[in-house]
Amino acid sequence: MFFIIGIFITVFLTLLLLIKKNKSRADKILMLWLVLILITQLFNYFSLTKAIYQYPYLLGITLMMPVMLGVFLYLYVKEITGNRLDNNWITLLHFVPTLLLVLLAIPFYMLTGTEKIYVFENDGEGFEWYSMIHISVVTLSGLTYSIWSLLIINRYQKSIKDKFSNTDKKELQWLRLLSIGFAMIWVLAAFFDEVVIYSAVSVFVLCIAVFGINQLSIFNSNTDFQDNVDNQPTSGTVKQSTKTTSKEAIKSEKYAKSGLSEEMASEIYTNLKGLMEDSSYYKNEELTLLELSKHIKTHPNHLSQVINEMEGMNFYNYINSLRINEFIKLASLPENKKYTMISLAYDCGFSTKSTFNKHFKTQTGKTPTEFFKA
């Protein structure tokens, strides 16, 4: 019954993506991924109930699919994090292990229906060599693509702090958890029987459903904001009161050929400071580097470089440090004592209490309550 529920959830999610308008390429990859999972689930269920023995010519048809599942996880992560899949030949290389398993299985596919059933009922008798290769390739592939996907997500989570002032809904934590869950399935495959593995797959699909409902970006929005950006080195979160690093010391090799002169950088920085002081532009909780660069009339990369070099921090930390300073200023005014701290934090541009507390503690070394009691 549990397997059937997993199958219906997969069908539901696939249909949900199928009827979605203006599907992004990430949506299409996810839909194909779910279709592969669905086919695997169906054949696994028919194998457990032995119903597939009525159609022996179908036996072995899903031998290569577990390897493809790892590939599609990787492709989906690449696409949704903005790393466009432009080189089709390189993409096709990821399916070489799948082709290898198909070619090695040709002797099995050439058996009669009765012979295939005998092999399946006797734990792969006569094809022990293939079983060892299959298990090795599937396990290695699943773990490799899971780890690879996690590395891409980690790089993405660092890069968005150079582009967004609020990353609460953009960090793809749900996708990180799914990647970890996918890796755990292949760990289970090395130690447990098919029933445990199939149950794990059903739980995995259920997690996709839960995270998909909570993270509407999977099914209801495209990922246009996710550009393929290089991971810019940062100095971490720096307290404004203790900045001693000169711009020459923190200038990275990445900017060596940016074409930004000191005169241009100085002009951009002056415009940036003026905009922030005169209009408190940082209070826009969804402020992005691109939007800010348009107001200053400069290239986003140049603005990012200026913030990194002049302020010693990335865009994300810079904007949130301004918000913290504004909060301290507002919370210190007697007429604002009637307001709660979190309401003042929201007025300064923070979108969640946890983000506000994190940045306040990082910048001041104290919680808001401790700070104002001191």
Backbone hydrogen bonds, N-H to C=O, Kabsch-Sander energy under -0.5 kcal/mol:
donor,donor_aa,acceptor,acceptor_aa,energy
5,I,1,M,-2.1
6,G,2,F,-1.9
7,I,3,F,-2.1
8,F,4,I,-2.4
9,I,5,I,-2.3
10,T,6,G,-2.0
11,V,7,I,-2.3
12,F,8,F,-2.5
13,L,9,I,-2.6
14,T,10,T,-2.3
15,L,11,V,-2.5
16,L,12,F,-2.3
17,L,13,L,-1.9
18,L,14,T,-2.3
19,I,15,L,-2.2
20,K,17,L,-0.6
28,K,24,S,-1.8
29,I,25,R,-2.2
30,L,26,A,-2.5
31,M,27,D,-2.4
32,L,28,K,-2.2
33,W,29,I,-2.4
34,L,30,L,-2.5
35,V,31,M,-2.1
36,L,32,L,-2.3
37,I,33,W,-2.2
38,L,34,L,-2.7
39,I,35,V,-2.6
40,T,36,L,-2.4
41,Q,37,I,-2.7
42,L,38,L,-2.6
43,F,39,I,-2.3
44,N,40,T,-2.4
45,Y,41,Q,-2.5
46,F,42,L,-2.5
47,S,43,F,-2.0
48,L,44,N,-2.3
49,T,45,Y,-2.1
50,K,47,S,-0.6
51,A,46,F,-1.1
52,I,46,F,-1.6
53,Y,50,K,-1.1
54,Q,51,A,-1.5
55,Y,52,I,-1.9
58,L,55,Y,-2.4
59,L,56,P,-1.5
61,I,58,L,-1.9
63,L,60,G,-1.4
65,M,62,T,-0.8
67,V,64,M,-0.6
68,M,64,M,-1.2
69,L,65,M,-1.8
70,G,66,P,-1.0
71,V,67,V,-1.3
72,F,68,M,-2.4
73,L,69,L,-1.8
74,Y,70,G,-2.0
75,L,71,V,-2.6
76,Y,72,F,-2.4
77,V,73,L,-2.4
78,K,74,Y,-2.6
79,E,75,L,-2.3
80,I,76,Y,-2.7
81,T,77,V,-1.5
82,G,79,E,-1.5
83,N,78,K,-2.3
84,R,82,G,-1.4
86,D,84,R,-1.4
88,N,86,D,-1.0
91,T,87,N,-1.9
92,L,88,N,-2.3
93,L,89,W,-1.1
94,H,90,I,-0.6
94,H,91,T,-1.3
95,F,92,L,-1.8
96,V,93,L,-1.6
99,L,95,F,-2.1
100,L,96,V,-2.5
101,L,97,P,-2.2
102,V,98,T,-1.8
103,L,99,L,-2.5
104,L,100,L,-2.4
105,A,101,L,-1.2
106,I,103,L,-1.2
108,F,105,A,-0.7
109,Y,105,A,-2.3
110,M,106,I,-1.6
111,L,108,F,-1.7
116,K,112,T,-2.2
117,I,113,G,-2.2
118,Y,114,T,-1.9
119,V,115,E,-2.1
120,F,116,K,-2.3
121,E,117,I,-2.6
122,N,118,Y,-1.1
123,D,120,F,-0.9
124,G,119,V,-2.8
125,E,119,V,-0.7
125,E,122,N,-0.6
127,F,124,G,-2.7
131,S,127,F,-2.2
132,M,128,E,-2.1
133,I,129,W,-1.9
134,H,130,Y,-3.2
135,I,131,S,-2.6
136,S,132,M,-2.1
137,V,133,I,-2.8
138,V,134,H,-2.6
139,T,135,I,-2.4
140,L,136,S,-2.5
141,S,137,V,-2.6
142,G,138,V,-2.7
143,L,139,T,-2.4
144,T,140,L,-2.5
145,Y,141,S,-2.7
146,S,142,G,-1.7
147,I,143,L,-2.5
148,W,144,T,-2.6
149,S,145,Y,-2.3
150,L,146,S,-2.1
151,L,147,I,-2.2
152,I,148,W,-1.9
153,I,149,S,-2.3
154,N,150,L,-2.5
155,R,151,L,-2.2
156,Y,152,I,-2.3
157,Q,153,I,-2.7
158,K,154,N,-1.5
159,S,155,R,-2.1
160,I,156,Y,-2.1
161,K,158,K,-0.9
162,D,159,S,-1.9
163,K,160,I,-1.5
164,F,160,I,-2.6
165,S,287,L,-2.0
170,K,167,T,-1.6
171,E,167,T,-0.8
176,R,172,L,-1.7
177,L,173,Q,-2.3
178,L,174,W,-2.0
179,S,175,L,-2.1
180,I,176,R,-2.2
181,G,177,L,-2.7
182,F,178,L,-2.5
183,A,179,S,-1.9
184,M,180,I,-2.0
185,I,181,G,-1.4
186,W,182,F,-1.1
187,V,183,A,-1.5
188,L,184,M,-2.5
189,A,185,I,-1.9
190,A,186,W,-0.8
190,A,187,V,-0.7
191,F,188,L,-1.5
192,F,188,L,-2.7
197,I,193,D,-1.7
198,Y,194,E,-3.1
199,S,195,V,-2.0
200,A,196,V,-2.2
201,V,197,I,-2.2
202,S,198,Y,-1.9
203,V,199,S,-2.2
204,F,200,A,-2.4
205,V,201,V,-2.3
206,L,202,S,-2.1
207,C,203,V,-2.2
208,I,204,F,-1.8
209,A,205,V,-2.0
210,V,206,L,-2.4
211,F,207,C,-3.0
212,G,208,I,-2.2
213,I,209,A,-1.9
214,N,210,V,-1.9
215,Q,211,F,-2.5
216,L,214,N,-0.7
218,I,215,Q,-2.1
220,N,216,L,-3.6
221,S,216,L,-0.5
226,Q,223,T,-1.5
227,D,225,F,-1.3
229,V,227,D,-1.3
232,Q,230,D,-0.9
238,V,236,G,-0.5
242,T,239,K,-1.4
243,K,240,Q,-0.9
244,T,242,T,-0.6
250,I,246,S,-1.3
251,K,247,K,-0.8
255,Y,252,S,-1.2
256,A,253,E,-1.5
258,S,255,Y,-1.7
261,S,259,G,-0.7
265,A,261,S,-2.6
266,S,262,E,-2.4
267,E,263,E,-2.0
268,I,264,M,-2.5
269,Y,265,A,-2.6
270,T,266,S,-2.3
271,N,267,E,-2.3
272,L,268,I,-2.5
273,K,269,Y,-2.8
274,G,270,T,-2.3
275,L,271,N,-2.3
276,M,272,L,-2.3
277,E,273,K,-2.3
278,D,274,G,-2.6
279,S,275,L,-2.1
280,S,276,M,-0.9
281,Y,275,L,-0.7
283,K,280,S,-2.1
284,N,281,Y,-1.5
285,E,283,K,-0.8
287,L,284,N,-1.9
289,L,163,K,-3.2
292,L,288,T,-2.4
293,S,289,L,-2.5
294,K,290,L,-1.6
295,H,291,E,-1.4
296,I,292,L,-1.8
297,K,293,S,-1.0
298,T,293,S,-2.3
303,L,299,H,-2.3
304,S,300,P,-2.7
305,Q,301,N,-2.1
306,V,302,H,-2.4
307,I,303,L,-2.4
308,N,304,S,-2.4
309,E,305,Q,-2.6
310,M,306,V,-3.2
311,E,307,I,-1.9
312,G,307,I,-0.5
312,G,308,N,-0.7
313,M,307,I,-0.9
316,Y,161,K,-3.0
318,Y,314,N,-2.5
319,I,315,F,-2.6
320,N,316,Y,-1.8
321,S,317,N,-1.8
322,L,318,Y,-1.7
323,R,319,I,-1.8
324,I,320,N,-2.0
325,N,321,S,-2.2
326,E,322,L,-2.2
327,F,323,R,-2.4
328,I,324,I,-2.5
329,K,325,N,-1.9
330,L,326,E,-2.5
331,A,327,F,-3.4
332,S,328,I,-1.1
333,L,330,L,-1.2
336,N,333,L,-1.7
337,K,334,P,-1.7
339,Y,336,N,-1.6
344,L,340,T,-1.7
345,A,341,M,-2.2
346,Y,342,I,-2.2
347,D,343,S,-1.7
348,C,344,L,-1.1
349,G,346,Y,-1.3
350,F,345,A,-2.0
356,F,352,T,-1.8
357,N,353,K,-2.8
358,K,354,S,-2.2
359,H,355,T,-2.3
360,F,356,F,-2.5
361,K,357,N,-2.5
362,T,358,K,-2.1
363,Q,359,H,-2.3
364,T,360,F,-2.5
365,G,361,K,-1.9
366,K,360,F,-0.5
371,F,367,T,-2.6
372,F,368,P,-2.0
373,K,369,T,-1.1
374,A,370,E,-1.2
